[in-house]
């Protein structure tokens, strides 16, 4: 990541927070934007660095049935995934954050199912797009998009 991105421990912390209903209000110098955060993703803001982290969780236990329907939609037709409530919720969070923090730098981090969300939302407006064990293998990566694969994850 050329030394300008998040540290591995920060990626881990943001992704863990994305799964928590009562997420930490602070991770290092990043504060949770409770107004923009939701069940599927969290928005953390560092005012000093003028940087925003959008962390998208994978399939969660709270909405297991709905999440697996989204997974099946993706498997059947990856472009149809953009029609799911899960993707539309992520897109709304992303759009509102981009508007609210217009002059800030952005990084997207995701796990599992949300890897495809990061892939779809990754653009030149985003500094880095990082997917940890994304639930896809053949997506076309952008120049600012990175995949981290690890062992011990069902994906």
C-alpha positions in Angstrom: 0.0 0.0 0.0 3.0 2.2 -0.6 3.1 3.4 3.0 0.2 5.8 2.9 -2.7 3.5 3.8 -4.0 2.0 7.0 -1.9 -0.3 9.2 -3.0 -4.0 9.4 -4.1 -3.5 13.1 -6.3 -0.5 12.0 -7.9 -2.5 9.3 -8.7 -5.2 11.8 -10.1 -2.7 14.3 -12.3 -1.0 11.8 -13.6 -4.3 10.4 -14.3 -5.6 13.9 -16.2 -2.4 14.7 -18.3 -2.8 11.5 -19.8 -6.0 13.0 -20.6 -4.5 16.4 -24.0 -3.0 17.1 -22.4 -0.8 19.8 -19.2 0.1 17.9 -16.4 1.9 19.7 -16.9 5.6 19.4 -13.2 6.1 18.9 -10.5 4.0 17.1 -7.1 5.7 17.5 -7.8 9.3 16.3 -10.9 8.3 14.3 -14.3 9.2 15.8 -17.4 7.3 14.8 -20.0 9.3 12.8 -23.1 7.8 14.4 -25.4 9.8 12.1 -24.0 8.0 9.0 -23.1 4.6 10.4 -25.6 1.7 10.2 -26.0 -2.0 10.7 -23.9 -2.8 7.6 -21.2 -0.2 7.9 -19.4 2.3 10.0 -18.0 5.7 9.2 -15.0 6.9 11.2 -13.5 10.3 10.8 -10.1 11.7 11.7 -10.4 15.5 11.8 -6.6 16.0 12.1 -5.8 14.0 9.0 -9.0 15.0 7.2 -9.6 11.4 6.5 -12.7 9.1 6.5 -12.8 5.4 6.8 -15.9 3.5 5.6 -15.9 0.0 7.0 -18.4 -2.5 5.6 -19.0 -5.8 7.4 -19.6 -9.2 5.8 -22.5 -11.6 6.5 -23.6 -11.0 10.0 -25.6 -13.0 12.5 -28.2 -10.3 13.0 -29.5 -10.6 9.5 -28.3 -14.0 8.5 -31.2 -14.9 6.3 -31.2 -11.5 4.5 -27.5 -11.6 4.1 -27.5 -15.0 2.6 -30.2 -13.9 0.1 -27.8 -11.1 -0.9 -25.0 -13.7 -1.3 -27.2 -15.8 -3.5 -28.2 -12.8 -5.6 -24.5 -12.1 -6.1 -23.8 -15.7 -7.1 -26.6 -15.8 -9.6 -25.9 -12.4 -11.2 -23.2 -10.2 -9.8 -24.6 -7.0 -11.4 -28.0 -7.7 -9.8 -26.3 -7.3 -6.4 -26.5 -3.5 -7.0 -30.3 -3.9 -6.6 -30.2 -5.4 -3.2 -31.1 -3.4 -0.1 -27.6 -4.2 1.3 -25.9 -2.5 -1.6 -28.3 0.4 -1.7 -27.7 1.0 2.0 -23.9 1.0 1.5 -24.2 3.3 -1.5 -26.4 5.8 0.5 -23.8 5.8 3.4 -21.0 6.3 0.9 -22.8 9.1 -0.9 -23.7 10.9 2.3 -20.2 10.6 3.7 -18.7 11.9 0.4 -21.0 14.9 0.6 -20.5 15.6 4.3 -16.7 15.2 4.2 -16.2 16.6 0.7 -12.6 17.7 1.1 -11.4 14.7 3.1 -9.5 11.6 1.9 -11.4 8.4 1.9 -10.5 4.7 2.5 -12.9 1.8 2.1 -12.4 -1.4 4.0 -14.6 -4.5 3.8 -14.8 -8.1 4.7 -16.4 -11.1 2.9 -19.7 -10.2 1.3 -18.9 -6.5 1.4 -15.8 -7.0 -0.7 -18.0 -6.6 -3.8 -19.4 -3.4 -2.3 -15.9 -2.0 -2.0 -15.2 -3.1 -5.6 -18.3 -1.4 -6.9 -17.7 1.8 -4.9 -14.0 2.1 -5.4 -13.2 5.1 -7.6 -10.6 7.8 -8.1 -12.3 9.7 -5.2 -11.0 7.0 -2.8 -7.4 6.8 -1.7 -7.4 3.0 -1.0 -10.1 0.3 -1.3 -9.2 -2.8 0.8 -11.2 -6.0 0.8 -10.2 -8.7 3.4 -11.2 -12.2 2.2 -13.8 -10.9 -0.3 -16.4 -13.4 -1.3 -15.4 -13.1 -5.0 -12.4 -14.1 -6.9 -12.6 -12.7 -10.4 -13.5 -9.0 -10.1 -11.5 -6.5 -12.0 -9.4 -4.5 -9.6 -8.8 -0.8 -9.8 -5.3 0.7 -9.3 -6.2 1.8 -5.8 -7.9 -1.5 -4.8 -6.2 -4.2 -2.7 -7.2 -7.7 -1.6 -5.9 -9.3 1.6 -6.4 -13.0 1.9 -5.8 -14.9 5.1 -6.2 -18.4 6.4 -8.9 -19.5 8.9 -11.7 -17.5 7.3 -14.6 -19.5 5.8 -14.5 -17.3 2.7 
